[in-house]
Amino acid sequence: PPKVRREVLARDQHHCQAPGCGRTRFLEVPHLIPRNLGGSHKPENLTTLCGACHRLWHERNQGKVQRRVHPRF
């Protein structure tokens, strides 16, 4: 939801949370635990990633579930 997205972006200071990135453009708010695996829309299950890091995270974690941890490559 838009309100939660704004909250997560503000919490993460509008920066990509992937180590070494920190981009401030093309930001997305993906789920750490996917909704279809029981994840929620609560801020603690969301993080801020730029589009490139979000794509890379999916490529590196195919089939794996991230449990309440930011996507640390």
C-alpha angles and dihedrals in degrees: 000000000000094000092054091045090055090048093052093046090050092047090051091044091240092289131122108257097212110116112264095008115085096165116167101200133075091020123180130188107220129179119255090208109032118241092240089059095050101276120146138215090248115127093244088063093049134073138179119252133163115240093258095051092044090055092046091049091056092047093051096042103043107160095000125115119223110217113211092310127119112247099271108179 
